[in-house]
Amino acid sequence: MTLNLPTWLTLLRVFLLPIIVVVFYLPYDWARPLSCGIFLVAGITDWADGYLARKWNQESRFGAFLDPVADKLMVATVLILLVEFDQSAWLTVPAIIIISREITISALREWMAEVGSRSKVAVSSLGKLKTTTQIIALAMLLFLKPLFGLPIYKIGLVMMYVAAILTVWSMVAYLRAAFAGSENEV
């Protein structure tokens, strides 16, 4: 297995997670905005790794495996941090929806690979929109403070609900795609 720049970018996303956690808990006013900045860098690597892999024809099976794992680790880690910080149902409910969907779709992809139908549950544009919305919402929630007079945290909370709706919608789409025409395999 050869590691190329897109794969290194994916690994960077995983390595940034403990840094986000440590910075999040620092007792300084700048800690939350800095954790947001690091998270945004990680989010940009999510876009960059796939773009570069396609552009440079460096797509690999390892990269295809690692990318969604890194995404799920990143989202779940930040959701757990935020729910621990803001222990309210308003944040906990969409966090549970999002994490549950990620586990369900991971299991579905594994099962579909077992039955030779992995391509039925390939990443879709709806899944990419869901991920982008999650990253923006989580970044706003991490930032916490008002920005230019805008209540960033409240806007991020509303976006979490948009992300949760997209999460359920994409899960239904993946489940339909997986089970369309495969009743005999189930």
Long-range contacts (C-beta under 8 A, 24 or more apart in sequence): 1-60, 1-62, 2-60, 4-53, 4-56, 4-58, 4-60, 4-63, 5-52, 5-56, 5-58, 6-48, 6-49, 6-50, 6-52, 6-53, 6-56, 6-58, 6-59, 6-63, 7-49, 7-53, 7-58, 7-60, 7-62, 7-63, 7-66, 9-45, 9-48, 9-49, 9-52, 10-45, 10-49, 10-63, 10-66, 10-67, 10-70, 11-66, 11-70, 12-42, 12-45, 13-42, 13-45, 13-46, 13-49, 13-70, 13-71, 13-74, 14-69, 14-70, 14-73, 14-74, 16-41, 16-42, 17-42, 17-73, 17-74, 17-77, 20-77, 20-78, 20-81, 20-142, 21-77, 21-81, 24-81, 24-85, 24-142, 32-142, 32-143, 32-144, 32-145, 33-143, 33-144, 33-145, 35-142, 36-139, 36-140, 36-142, 36-143, 36-144, 39-74, 39-78, 39-135, 39-138, 39-139, 39-142, 40-135, 40-139, 42-74, 43-74, 43-135, 43-139, 46-70, 46-71, 46-74, 46-131, 46-135, 68-106, 68-109, 68-123, 71-131, 72-102, 72-106, 75-99, 75-102, 75-131, 75-134, 75-135, 75-138, 76-102, 78-138, 78-141, 78-142, 79-138, 81-142, 82-138, 82-141, 82-142, 86-141, 90-157, 91-141, 91-157, 91-160, 93-164, 94-160, 94-161, 94-163, 94-164, 95-160, 97-164, 97-167, 97-168, 98-134, 98-163, 98-164, 98-167, 101-167, 101-168, 101-170, 101-171, 104-171, 105-170, 105-171, 105-174, 108-174, 108-175, 108-178, 112-178, 115-182, 115-185, 117-178, 117-182, 117-185, 120-177, 120-178, 120-180, 120-182, 121-174, 121-177, 121-178, 124-170, 124-173, 124-174, 126-166, 126-169, 126-170, 126-173, 127-170, 127-174, 129-166, 129-170, 130-163, 130-166, 130-167, 130-169, 130-170, 133-159, 133-162, 133-163, 133-166, 134-163, 134-167, 137-162, 137-163
